[in-house]
Amino acid sequence: MKKILIASTNPGKISELNTGLQILKKHGVDILTLSDVIVGDDQPEENGKNFQENAFIKAKFYAKLTGLPVLADDGGLVIPYLNNEPGVRSKRWLGYDASDQKLIDHTLLKLRGAKGKERSAYLELCLCFYNPKTNKVIFEKEKISGHISEEPTKKRVTGFPYRALLVVDKYNKFYDELTKEEHLKVNHRLKALKRLVKKISNF
C-alpha cells in the first residue's frame, strides 16, 4: 500500500489535509501523520526566505527521517502595510511559545491607527509534496484576500490566531464565522490541495 506522511502536528491543519486527501484514500493510499511514525524530538529549521522554501525544508526533513513521501506546507499572514509581516515568521513572530491571544494582540497593536486599505491582508499558503525515492517535488500556492478587523471575532479555532482577525473580502465576514459552504469555497489549503492531488495520483 502506498503511503503519504502529513508533516504537521497542528490538529486543524491535519483535519483539513485529511479532508482533501480523501480521494487518494479511495485509491488505496494510506495517509499517516507524525504521530503514526517515530521521528524523535528533532524538528526542521524553518529558515527559508519564503513559504515555498520552508515547506520544502519540512517535507525533505521528514522524508529523510522516514523514507516516506511527505506532504508539508507553510503559510501565514501577510500584511503589506507592515512590510509584509509577519509572513514567514507568522508562527514565530513572538517566539514559538507565543499563545494565539498574544499573536492576536500583537497584530492589533502593530496596526493601531491604520485605516482602510492600510489594514489589507491575506493568508498565503504553499503546499509541498516530496517523494524521496524519485526526488519528485511538487508545489502549489494559494491565498485568501481580506483585511484585519480592529477587534477579533469571539469564534476562534485554536492554532489559527490570524484567522480570528481576518475579514474575508469575498463575504465581508470573519474567516472563523464563515459557513461550512463559504469556508469550502475560500479555503486556500483545500484549493491548493485539490490541484496537487491531481498531480500526485501516480507518485
C-alpha positions, 0 to 999 in steps of 0.5 A: 500500500502506498503511503503519504506522511502529513508533516504537521502536528497542528490538529486543524491543519491535519483535519483539513489535509485529511479532508482533501486527501480523501480521494487518494484514500479511495485509491488505496493510499494510506495517509499517516501523520507524525504521530503514526511514525517515530521521528524523535524530538528533532524538528526542521529549521524553518529558515527559508526566505519564503513559504515555498522554501520552508515547506520544502525544508519540512517535507525533505526533513521528514522524508529523510527521517522516514523514507516516506513521501511527505506532504508539508506546507507553510503559510501565514499572514501577510500584511503589506502595510507592515512590510509584509509581516509577519509572513514567514515568521507568522508562527514565530513572530513572538517566539514559538511559545507565543499563545494565539491571544498574544499573536492576536494582540500583537497584530492589533497593536502593530496596526493601531491607527491604520485605516482602510486599505492600510489594514489589507491582508491575506493568508498565503499558503504553499503546499509541498509534496516530496517523494524521496525515492524519485526526488519528485517535488511538487508545489502549489500556492494559494491565498485568501484576500481580506483585511484585519478587523480592529477587534477579533471575532469571539469564534476562534479555532485554536492554532489559527490566531490570524484567522480570528482577525481576518475579514474575508473580502469575498463575504465581508465576514470573519474567516472563523464565522464563515459557513461550512459552504463559504469556508469550502469555497475560500479555503486556500489549503483545500484549493491548493490541495485539490490541484496537487492531488491531481498531480500526485495520483501516480507518485 
